């Protein structure tokens, strides 16, 4: 549902430019403002999800997202841009500033809730596959937004209905989300993580009893600090590399319908762009399943996908100005969706869960939201800065320059994961202990 409201704006970018008179630079600023506050929101909300009731945080995010979309509609209905150019731009930028914070609740907090429920040994062994299927929800939201906008435009309704419908749906879904159970422990289900914590508490209780001291009742684990999360091996490296992968994804996410609008009408553009989101769903499942087969060697699979993506981006760079055959375009976008979606899905779900299960925090289920928020948030900071270049690049040098820009981003992110990929391909040999 959060992605339904997030994607709807990008599906009406061209009407916003042509009918509401927002320039390409303003649209690019909106993307950057969203990603900046989304980045900060991920870091903050991940911690909030580990500290307070996660379902309440999720509900607040959904409600706030819907309310922000309604405010954008107010700006369109009353033509704030026409009344005063500066006021119109400042208003919509301010709304998108808040929108990023509310949207940032879904990723880290939702992943933490999943980690609470799927922490038994069988689930851990199949973590990539489980999270791969779970991450399909976001692309269902993207697809729904694209189809909803296409239907609205085809029926001849005002384009702002493409913002109103997701807004109403988000607000309604917020009330349902608030009723969900975030942690099985609250309903009497004892998970392996809880058992580990209880064993630690019992050992500490016995130690204090021998000294004649007592300890307070178990109130659950303390949320991990940001410094503690960054101290977990590979968290900082994944966060930095993920920024470049996320930038590639969000350029396509925000700008693909606009790019296709150069060659097709708005209805067709949104329908074709939907194929990218369709491809992202099996991408996460494939990367998750294959990495499970190879014993959790996820960096190798991610690197393979990213290198393959570079060839697809190079093809777009060569053909973007001359036009593409629609059938070829559909196939390419579906494949690119798989290649981009797989790594993006798994890094912020299964990889984050792997990192949050490090021995240093084992038994503490109050770490996954913070770890996921840091990876997603730090990645979003890189993406927010990188998005600033898209509008000016495509206006001054054409879309070919944007595709070359994405090739550079993808290659950089892959190189940053080089040490992890090498370690998975050539793990250090362990010398068995020999007793004489």
N, C-alpha and C positions, 0 to 999 in steps of 0.2 A: 504493500500500500504506500509506503514511503517513496518507493521508486516511481509509482504511478504519478505522484505529485511532483517528483523531481524531474522526470522526463518530459512532462507536458509542456514546460516552457520552451524546450528546444524544438518541439514540433511546430511551434507557432512563431519562430524567429523571423521568418520572412514576412508574415503579416505584421509583426511588431515593427519591422523596418519600413514596410511600404504603407501601412495604414496608420500606425501610431507614431511613425516618423522617428524612431530610434535609430541612430546611426550604427554602422558596424563596430565602431570604436566603443560606443555605449554598451552594445551587446557583449563585446569582449570584456569590458569592465565588470558587467554583471556576473560573467563567468568567474572572473578573478576574485571578486568580492565574495561570491558564494564559496569558492574553493578555500579562500583564506579563513573565513569563519567556520566553514565545514572542518578544516584542519584543526583549528583551535577547539572546536566543539567535540571532535573525536577524542582528543586528549582529555578534555574536561569530563565529557559524558562517560568515557570508559571508567574513569575513577569514580564518578557518581554511581554508575551501575554496580560497582564492586562495594560501594559504601551504603547505598540505600536500596529500597525495593526496586529491582530492575524493571518490573512491569509498569510501575508508576512512571519511571523515567521514559520508557517507550511510549506510554500513553501521552505524556506531555509533549513529546516530540511530534507525534502524529497530529495532535490538536493544534500545536503551534504552526506546523507546516500548512495545514488547511487554512488557518486564519491568515497567514501571509499571502497565500494565493488569492484569497478574497480581497486583500488590500491592493494587490496588483490590478485586479479587476476594477476596483474603485478608481485607480489612476487612469485606466483605459476609458471607463464610462464617462468620467468628468474631464477627460482630455487634459490632464495636468501638464503634459508636454506642450500642448497648444497654448495653454494659458500663460505659462512661463517656462522657457526651455530649461533654465537652471533648476527651478523648483521640481519640474517633472523628472529630471535625471536624478536629483538628490533623493527624491521620494522613493523611486523604484530601487535605487542603490541601497537605501536604508532598509527597505523591506527585504531585499535579498541578503543584506547583512544578517538580519535575524533569521531568515529562512535557512541559511547555512548551519547555524547553531541547532535549530530544531531537527534538521535532516540528519545531523551527525549522531543522533541517539541510536539509530537502527543497527548500524554495523557492529560497534564494540559491545553494546549491551545485549543485542540479540545473540551474538557469538558466545558471550558469557553464559547466557541462559542455556544455549545448546550444550555448552561444556558441562553445566551442572547435571543435565539429564543423560548425557552419553559419555560416561567416564568409567564404565566397566571394562575389563580386559578385552572382551570381544569387540566392543565399540572402538577402543583405542587402536586395535589392529586394523580395523576398517575405517579409520578416521577420515582418510582422504575421500573415500567413496561416500560416506555419510554426509560430510560437509559439502562435497561436490553436488549431491542431490539437493541439499538444503539451500545452497546459494542460488538455485534456479529461481527462487521466489522473486529476487530482484529483477530478473529479466522478464518474468511474467508481468511485472509492473511496467517495465519499459515497453513491452509489446502491447499491453493494454492501452497505454498512453498513445502510442502510434496509431493503433486501430481506432481508438476513440476520436482522435483528431481527424483522421481520414474520413470517418463517418460523418462527423460534424460539418466538415468542409463540403463533402459530397451532397449533404442534405441542404446546403446553402445557409446553415445557421451562422450567426456571428462567431468569429474565431475565438472570442473570449470564453465561450462555453467549454472549450478545451481546457481552460483553467478552473472554471467553476465546478464542473463535475468531479475532478480529483479532489478539490477542496472539500466538498461535501462528504465524499467517501472517506477522506482522512479523518475528519472530525467525528463521523459516526463510528469508525473503526477504533478510535482512541478509547471510547467508552467500553468496548468489548475487550480490548487489550488490558485494561486496568483490572479485569477480573481473572486473568490467567495466573497460573502458579509458576513462579520463577525457579524455585529450588525444591527438589523432591524431599529434602530434609524437613521442610515445613509441613509436609503431609505425612510424616512418619516413615519415609523411605530412606534406608541407610545405604548410601553409595560407597564404593571403595575409597573415595577421597575422604568421606566422613569417617570411615573406619580407621584410616591412617591417622587422622587428627585425634580420634578418640584414644587410639593406642598411645600416641605421644602424650596426651593429657593424663592418661592412667599412669604411665611411667613417671611423669613429673609429680603426680599426686603421691605415689609411693615414696619417691625420693624425699619429698617434703615431710611425709608422715614419719619417716625414720628420724627426721630432725625435730619432730614434735610440732611441725608447722602445718597449716592448712592452706588450701587454695580455693579461689572462687570457682563457681560452676562454669562449665564450658559455655561461653556465649558465642562460639563460632570463631573462625580465624579472623585476624585483623587484615584489612585491605593492604595490599602491597603498595609501597611508595613508588613514585616515578623513578627515583634513583635505583631502587631495588629491581624494578622492571628492566631498566636499561643495563643493569649489571648482568642480566641473564645473557649468556653467550649468544651472539648472532642477532639479537633484537635490533640493535642500532644499525647493523649492516643491512638487514632486511628492510628496515624503515627507509633507509637512504635509497636503496635500489628500487624499492617499490614506488618511490616518487616518480621515477621516469616511466615505469610501466603504467602508472595511474594517469600520467600526463597524456600518453598515447591513447589510453582508453577514453579519457574525458574530452579530448579534442574530437574524437569520433562521436562520442555521446552528445556533445553540445552542438557540433558543427556539421555532422553528416547530412541531416535533412536540408540544411542551408546549401551545402555543396551540391547536393543532387538537384536542388532547385534551379541550378544553372542549366540543367539539361531536361528536366521534367516539370510537370505542373505540381502544385503543392500536394494534392491527393496522392499522386503516384510517388512523389519523393518520400513521403512518410511511410507508404507501404513498402517501398524498396529498403528504406533505412531500417525497417522492422526486422529484416532478414539478418542484420548484424546482431541484434539482440537475441534472435532465435538461435544463432550460432553460439552465442556465449553460454547458453544453458548446457549443451553437451560438453563444452570446453572444460568446465569445472569438474564434471563427472569423469571425463577421460583422464585429466591430469590426476585427479584424486585416486581413481582406480589403478592406473598404471603405477603411480608412486607407491601405493599400498603393495602392489605385486613385487616391487623392488625394495621392500623393507623400509618404506618411508623416505627413500632418496628423492625428495621432492625438488631440490635445486637442479638436479640433472634434467629432469623432465621439463621444468620451467625454462631452463636455458635452451633446450631443444626447440620448444615452442617459439621462443622469442627470436631465435636465429631464423627459423622458417618464416616468421612474420615479416622480417626485413625484406625478403624477396617479394612478398605481396605488396608491401608499401612501395618498393621500387617500381613495380608494374604500374601502380596508380600514379606515381610521379611522372612516368613516361606517357601515360595515356589521359591524364586528367583534363588537359586542355582540348584535346581532339575529340573527346567523347568516347563512351563505352557502349557496347551492345548490352541491352537490358538483361538478356539471359546470362551473359558472361558476368555482368555486374552482380546479379543475384548470387551466383555461385561464389564469386570472390568475396562478397561481404559475409556470406555464411561461413566460409573458411576463416576469414579474418576474425569473425566473432568467436570462433572456437579457439584460435590462437591467442587472442587477447584475453578472452574471458577465463580460460583455464588458469593461467598464472595469477590473474587478479583475484579470482575467486578463492583459490587455495591459499595464497599468502595471507589473506585476512581471515581465514577460518582454520583450516587444518594445520597450516604452518604455525599460526599464532597459538593454537592449542598445543602443538608439539613443544613450542618454546615455553609456554606457561606450565608445562608438565616437567620442566627441568628439575633434577633432584634438589636444587637449592630451594625450591618452593613447593616441593611435593607435599600433598596433603592440605594445601591452601587453595581453595576454589575461589578465592577473592583476588586472583591475579589475572585471569584471562581477559576480563574487560579492559583492564589497564594496559596490558600488553597489546591487545588488538587496537585499542585507541591510539597508542603511541605509533604503531606501524602505520595505521590508516591516516592518523593525523599528520605525522611527519611526511608521509608520502603526499598528502594533500597540499602541504605547504609548497613542495616542489612543483606540483601540478598547478597550483594557483598562480605561481610566478610565471610558469611556462605558458599558460593560457593567454597571458597578456600579448604574446607575440603573434597569435593566430590571426586576429582581425587585421592588423597592419600588414602582415606578411601576404595574406591573400589579396589584399587591395593593391599593394604596390608591386608584387612580383608574381601574382597568380597562384593557383592552387598547387602547382608543381612544387613550389618552395615549401609549402606546408607539409607535403608528403616527405620531402627530403629532411625536413626538420624532425618529423616523427621517426625516421630511420636513425637519425643521430641519437634521439632520446632512447629508443629501444636498444641500440647497441651499447649505450652508456650504462643503462640499468643491468644489462647482461654481464658486462665487464665487471661491474661492482660486485656481482655474485660469484666472480671467478674463483675466489679462494674456497668458498663453500662447495661449488661444483667440483673442484679438484679434490677436495677432501672426501666427497662422496664417491668419486670415481676411483680414487686411490687411497682408501682408508689406511691409517697407520697399522702396521703389523704389531700384534701383541705377542710378546714372548711368554710362552707357558712357564709357570713355576715348576722347577724340577727339584724334588727333594732327594737327597743322597742318604 
